[in-house]
Amino acid sequence: MKKYIKLTTAALIAIGVAACSGGGGSSGGNNPQPGPGPITVATSVNIGNITTIPTGNGSSGISSVTVSNNLASKVILQKATYVLSQNDTTSAELPADNAASPLDVSQCSSIGAHGVCSIGVHLPEGSLQGQYTLKLDYLDPATGKSHTTSNIIGYSEAIPATATGVRYSSQNNNVYNEAGGTTTINIPFQLTKSFGKVTAKSNNDNPVFAPSINCPGNSFAAGTLCTLSVKISGTGTAPMVLGGISVYGDSVVQAKSANKAVSAKSSSLKGETGYLFGTQITVSQNATGNLVTSAINTVVSPSDGTSAQTITLLNNGAATISNIQISGATPVIIGSNGCSSLAANASCTFTVNVTSSTSGQAPVTVNYNNGASTGNTSGVLAFNVIYIASADSPALTITTNNSLVNIPKNTTATATLVVANTGSATISNIKFTSMATPFTYGSGSCLTNGTQSLTPGTSCTLVVNFAPTTTGSGTLNVTALGDWTSPGGSSQTYSMTSGFAWSAIEGDAFFYITPNYVSFAIRADGVDTATQTFTLVNAGLQAADINSLTIPTEFTDLGTGTCAVNDELAANGSCTINVEYGPTTTAEDSNNTPVQLTAGYKPNGNYTSDVTAFANLDYNAALAALVKITNVTVTGATGTYPTFSYVNTPATPLAVEVTYTNSGTANASNFNVALNNLPVGYASVTPSGTACGTGATTTTLAVGGTCNVKFQAVNPTGLYNPFALQGSGLSFNLPGFSYTDTNTKLNVNNSPTYSSSNAVAVTTTLFASVTSNTPTITAGGAAGNLTFTSATNGTIITIPASQLQGFTVGNSGTCTIAGGTCNIPVTIPASFPAGTASYIYYVSPTGTVTPSTTNSIIQSGSFTIN
């Protein structure tokens, strides 16, 4: 027959007595033996060592840890954080300097030169075992240096009681102290008996170790959590200093009288002074790495391989720790080991687990190289694992993540109930409550015919459909009734019931606005705007009126949306609201405090006041430059913007002047107009006003300032433009520009428009139109005239010498239009054969001395030889 063990807290502590190894757990006398605790490095600012805090067994009160400042100047706390590890879960890094923190650091916000302060330690409700990892960052204003210190504050109910009436641990009783510095070790202990008084004394009256006892309210009653605080100073320069502390208690006795016994509390009669416990303290002054942990008598329950406990190691020393070796005696299993080496102030974790059908304990040892440059480099840390095997017992839970509350009538809601065997015995022939209207079972994995069986750790699901047709509320009670076999072999019945609240309501309207959050950002240049369409949606089950629409005063309702006050919004219906932010010339910023666009409605007829749907609107308008073209002047051509006609003549060149104005609210620096995209034939000339930056030059265009660019259709000799004699070759787009906004620092590149167009059309015609006749000239006869006709008097006609060779060309081959015509005589030799002769001639403006292709028009003519 199996034996089943049920371990109470007392039994757990009894196991722990045997597990209490080393660390000062002496049986008596004034010479307690040193334990294997790790060395804790104390920096210039240090959190002193604290041994594991006893919990449970009626423990009451708070503990404390001491922070020492070994600097010659005051330090100021910059940041305080902690991490809580308990019940195999680890929290995120949390602030320790607020009211919600279990670690009261208020007295340590600053520490004077060579001063100390105390941090109160409050344990979590119902705490069994766990730890705080505390980290403090201090600043020395005198030097500007930062000092970081950290330590582990552990607590456990598995700390055994001594025969003298005390529960305590000396897990971390080795201390590092800077030469000439000060540190403190705190040893929390719980009284399991009542005493008249508790005192402490340094062994051999060693002045290096100054002990004091702090019990809340100076009460020494059983259950009180006290603290032995040992200040360590004046250690000189020796590499290692040894000492010890002994704690004594005055027994409480009862005084007898003729009528009654006088209680110890009322009489306070002192009895015999007796030794309670002692701890050896080893002080190292050779900088090393150091491991600390809160693990002491770590409990694994049940010991079925499912209750792994996470152990944290922290190096709060000054050197890197290496070669960390962790071993556990059978049946302890070491897992998830992330510990191999640790830099100063770093931590790592591993797990301990046990698979055993019997209860017991086994040690875990951590060996490591402490990184010392001289002397002993070996470090060791040890703790016990207590494992507890549980007896078979039945337990079912029925849970759900679904809600059956506020379900609209005439709809169906579904809840999936998880039926789990959380006990250690198989439960069979499970019967479930029959469902009645409006509830029915759906298709779950649980059998509902009374044959369902669940072994420990398994589960199945019940699917419950809720289809109300009227309003109401209540509780759906689901009972599971099954059979299990007790440890004695007899068949037993197990029953449990879980209740689930339900309610059926009238279908509500439900409004929401999407998008729910919009951030508007514009330039405060008097022009820029931002618009947004918001959609008001009724996702409810009935229609409702839009009772109000509120647009924030910073915004404008464009009036183009479909939502309107007093309109009804059908179920699953929607409408739109269009709003605009800007324009403005004033800098504005909501500073991340949004204003709200709201819509008011009543979800159903039972509401006497509106419910509000809303969207959050952030906004920002930044002062900004705004440069635009404010004037375009075209001279030498006829027409109106943007269409012009130009007669290509040097006397009246085509010129364009463009004015740029900054009408914004901030300067435009690095302003530059791009003239490189103008058609060939235009050249930049000096404008009439302030010149804008062009090419490689830039200017600053102040708020309200203007500048001009001017370009002209001329050639280098000052005559007409040879690149666009006629047609549309001089058409152009207004020159773009770029600048840097001095407020927003944005770089702006613009392709501008003026009078709704950035394209300027220029139709070019020649300065003169010339035609030539086609006469018949007789060879050997009189000269014939080549006649040139033009409406532009003064136009010069020139036949180059390279033309009509062999003929006699009169007037040196040139004539000037006067009265609409001019002639050049040509004589043909008598022997010249009949036919047609062709030639080219220059048409030049008045004043042309030497006609060429760059200043004249080339045309062709012909005549007949008879």
Buried (B, 14 or more C-beta within 10 A) or exposed (E): EEEEEEBEEEEBBEBBBEBBBBBBBBEBEEEBBBBBBBBBBBBBBBBBBBBBBBBBBEBEBBBBBBBBBBBEEBBEBEBBBBBBBBBEEBEEEBEBBEEEBBBBBEBBEBBEEBBBBBBBBEBBEEBBBBBBBBBBBBBBEEEEEEBBBBBBBBBBBBBBBBEBBBBBBBBBBBBBBBEEBBBBBBBBBBBBBBBBBBBBBBBEEBEBBBBEBBBEEEBBBBBBBBBBBBBBBBBEEEEBBBBBBBBBBBBBBBEEEEEEEBEBEEBEBBBEBEBBBBBBBBBBBBBBBBBBBBBBBBBBBBBBEEBBBBBBBBBBBBBBBBBBEBEBEEBBBBEEEEBEBBEBBBBBBBBBBBBBEEBBBBBBBBBBBBBBEEEEBEBBBBBBBBBBBBBBBBBBBBEBEBEBBEBBBEEEBEBBBBBBBEBBBBBBEBBBBEBEEBBEBBEBEBBBEEEBBBEBEEBBBBBBBBBBEEEEEEEBEBBBBBBBBBEEEEEEEBEBEBEBEBBBBBBBBBBBBEEEEBEBBBBBBBBBEBBBEBBBBBEBBBBBBBBEBBBBEBBBBBEEBEBEEEEEBEBEBBBEBBBBBBBBBEBBEBEEEBBBBBBBBBBBEEEEEBBBBBBBBBBBBBBBBBBBBEBBBBEBBEBEBBBBEBBBBBEBBBBBBBBBBBBBBBBBBBBBBBBEEBBEBBBBEEBEBEBBBBEEEBBBBBBEBBBBBBBBBBBEEEBBBBEBBBEEBBBBBBBBBBBBBBBBEEEBEBEBBBEEBBEBBBBBBBBBBBEBBEBEBBBEEEBBBBBBEBEBBEBBBBBBEEBBEEBEBBBEBBBBBEEEBBBBBBBBEEEBEEEEBEBEBBBBBBEBEEBEEEBBBEBEBEBBBE
